[in-house]
Amino acid sequence: RETEIQKILQEIPAQFGAALMYLMEWADISEETLAEKALISTKLVQRLRNNPAYPKNIDCVVAICIGMNLPPELSSALISRSGFSLRLAQSEAHLMYNFFLNHLYMNSIHECNDMLMAKNLPVMTGTE
């Protein structure tokens, strides 16, 4: 598996939309399934893939990573291509997102949202 992840990290495109398409193909996930699993609309998935002005916030990118159940290394690569970063020292929500991406990436966004609600933090909807 590590060899496969290293290959993906070498081949993943530099632009967010192209990287998202590449990872969707690798994960064998359709726009519709990703939209459902990340709590976003199919239209937003299309915008993310095709419009360089997207994504608009880190929450959406984290929701997509969780929706695709990306391994931590691939989540990190996609986030870096989004132009955003997790600000662990400034935000409890970002600390939680980091925990989800590194330890609960095989869980659903609903399970992650339950943990956010338990800490009185806003849930991830993946919306813009």
C-alpha positions in Angstrom: 0.0 0.0 0.0 2.8 2.4 0.8 4.2 1.9 -2.7 0.8 2.7 -4.2 0.5 5.9 -2.1 4.0 7.0 -3.1 3.1 6.5 -6.8 0.0 8.5 -6.4 1.8 11.3 -4.6 4.3 11.5 -7.5 1.6 11.5 -10.1 -1.1 13.7 -8.5 -1.7 16.9 -10.5 -0.7 20.2 -9.0 -4.1 21.9 -9.6 -6.9 21.2 -7.1 -9.6 20.3 -9.7 -7.3 17.9 -11.6 -6.1 16.4 -8.3 -9.6 15.8 -7.2 -10.5 14.1 -10.5 -7.4 12.0 -10.2 -8.2 10.9 -6.6 -11.8 10.2 -7.5 -10.7 7.9 -10.3 -8.2 6.2 -8.0 -10.9 5.8 -5.3 -13.4 4.7 -7.9 -16.0 7.1 -6.6 -18.6 8.9 -8.8 -19.6 12.6 -8.4 -23.0 11.4 -7.0 -21.4 9.1 -4.4 -18.9 11.7 -3.3 -21.6 14.3 -3.0 -23.6 12.0 -0.8 -20.6 11.0 1.4 -19.3 14.5 1.8 -22.7 16.1 2.3 -22.4 18.4 -0.7 -24.3 18.7 -3.9 -23.3 17.1 -7.2 -23.2 20.5 -8.7 -20.6 21.6 -6.1 -18.5 18.5 -7.0 -18.6 19.5 -10.6 -17.5 23.1 -9.7 -14.7 21.8 -7.6 -13.5 19.6 -10.5 -13.8 22.3 -13.2 -13.6 25.8 -11.7 -10.3 27.1 -10.5 -12.1 29.5 -8.1 -13.2 26.5 -6.0 -12.9 25.4 -3.2 -13.9 28.3 -1.1 -13.1 26.9 2.4 -11.1 24.3 4.2 -14.3 22.6 5.6 -15.4 21.6 2.2 -11.9 20.1 1.4 -11.9 18.1 4.7 -15.4 16.9 4.0 -14.3 15.6 0.5 -11.3 13.8 2.0 -13.5 12.1 4.6 -16.1 11.4 2.0 -13.5 9.6 -0.2 -11.9 7.9 2.9 -8.5 9.1 1.7 -5.4 7.9 3.6 -3.8 10.8 5.5 -1.0 11.3 3.0 -3.5 11.8 0.2 -5.7 14.1 2.2 -2.6 16.2 3.0 -1.8 16.3 -0.8 -5.3 17.4 -1.7 -5.5 20.0 1.0 -2.2 21.5 -0.1 -3.5 21.8 -3.6 -6.6 23.7 -2.3 -4.6 26.6 -1.1 -5.8 26.1 2.4 -4.1 24.6 5.5 -5.2 23.4 8.8 -4.4 26.0 11.5 -4.1 23.7 14.5 -2.9 26.3 17.0 -5.8 28.7 16.1 -8.8 26.5 15.8 -10.3 23.7 17.8 -12.3 22.7 14.7 -9.0 22.4 12.8 -7.6 20.2 15.5 -10.6 18.0 15.2 -10.3 17.9 11.4 -6.7 16.9 11.7 -7.7 14.1 14.0 -10.4 12.9 11.6 -8.0 12.9 8.6 -5.3 11.1 10.4 -7.2 8.6 12.6 -10.9 8.4 11.5 -10.5 8.7 7.7 -12.4 5.4 7.2 -15.4 6.7 9.2 -18.3 8.6 7.8 -18.8 12.3 7.8 -21.8 11.7 10.1 -19.6 10.1 12.7 -17.2 13.0 12.5 -20.0 15.5 12.8 -21.3 13.7 15.9 -17.9 14.3 17.5 -17.9 17.9 16.5 -21.4 18.4 18.0 -20.3 16.7 21.2 -17.7 19.5 21.5 -20.2 22.2 20.5 -18.4 22.9 17.3 -20.1 23.5 13.9 -20.7 20.4 11.9 -19.2 19.8 8.5 -21.6 20.0 5.7 -19.1 20.4 3.0 -21.0 23.4 1.6 -19.3 26.4 0.2 
